[in-house]
Every structure is written in structure tokens, then in C-alpha cells.
Amino acid sequence: MPQIIASGVAQADSADIVLASGVSTTISLFTAAGVALSSDGRASVQIKSSGGVYQPLSMGAGTLGVHRRELVISGPGTYNVRKFPSGTAFGVDRD
């Protein structure tokens, strides 16, 4: 899986993820081998509005963390992932 956000503890945003109608992709969190994701390790999938502003998916549907490490998103749409600061280094992959 290609990395869309490198492993680290600082906040970071991915580049745009553009999906055509009927196309889906899996977004997942990763840590170094043998390292557990800390409870503050989380990321949010956001969708780009027609006005060019990123909005979190409804009702936390796009939130990734210790209890949900992967998410399938579907097109059409333009998305990005925001990784929040954490105590444990982690990154984000896309299939």
C-alpha cells in the first residue's frame, strides 16, 4: 500500500484523493512493527465541497483510530485525510 502520510507524531494532511463514480479505495493507519497505536492516534477523512472547503464526513463516519484502523471510501468525490498530533508515530496508507 502506498503511504499518503508518512509516519510521525505531528499533524499532517494528505494530497487530494480523487475518486470517479463507482471507484472505491481503502484508507488505513499504520505503525512500526510491534508498536501499538496510542489512544490519541487518530485521523479524519474529509470530503471537498463544491466551494473547495474540506468537511469531515458526517457523524464521525470518517474518523480512524485505535478502534477503527481502516475505512473504505467511494466515489464520486475528492477527499483528503488529516492526521492529528499523537504520542505515538503513525502514518496513513491507501490501497
N, C-alpha and C positions, 0 to 999 in steps of 0.2 A: 504494500500500500504506500502510495506517495505521501510524504509529510506535507501538510498545508500550513502547519505552525510547528516550528522546531521546539524541542523540549526546553523548558526553562521555568522560572518562578515568576517572571514579570508578565504583566498584561500584554496581549498581542492580538492582532486581527489578521485573519486570512485574506487572501485576494478574493475577488468575486468568484462564485461558483455558479455558472450559468447552465441551467438545465432546460432542454427543449421539452415540449409536451410528450408525455409517455416515458421519459427518461428518469431513472432514479439513481441515487448514489448513497453509500453508507459513510457516515462520519463517525469516527471513533477516537477515544482518548487512549494514549499510551504512556507508559512509564518505563524506566530502565528495568531490565530483568531483575526480578526479586524485590522490587521496590513497590510498596503499596501506595495507592493514591490517597492523599490525605483528605479529610472531610471538607477542607476548604478548596479542594481542587475541582473547579467547575468551568464549564464553557457554555455558551449560548449560541444556538443557530438563529440567525436573523434573516428576514426577507426584505428585499429592497422595494420600497413603494414606488409608485409612478412618479413621485416627486424626487426620487433619488435618495430618500432617507431610509436607513435600516431600522426595522422594527422587530422586536423579539416575537417569536411565534406565540400564538395565543395560549394563555393559561399555563405557561411553563412547559409547553409541549416540546420546545427545542432545548431544554436545559439538560446538559450532560454533567455527570459527576460520579461519585463513588457508587451510587445505586443504579446508575444508568450510564454505561460507558459507550454505547453506540446508538445510532439513530439513522433511519432511512428517510431521506427527503426525496420528494418527487417534483418534477416539472409540470407545467412551465413555471419558471421563476428564476430570479437572481438572488442568491443567498451569500452570506459570509458567516464566519464563525469568530466570536470574540472569546478569547481565553482570559480568565480573570486571574489576578495575582494569587499565588498559593505558597504554602510552606514546603511543598514537595514539587520537584521539577516534573513536568509532564508536557506532552505535546498533543497534536491533533493530526490524525490521518484521514485520508479519503480513499475509497476503493477505486 
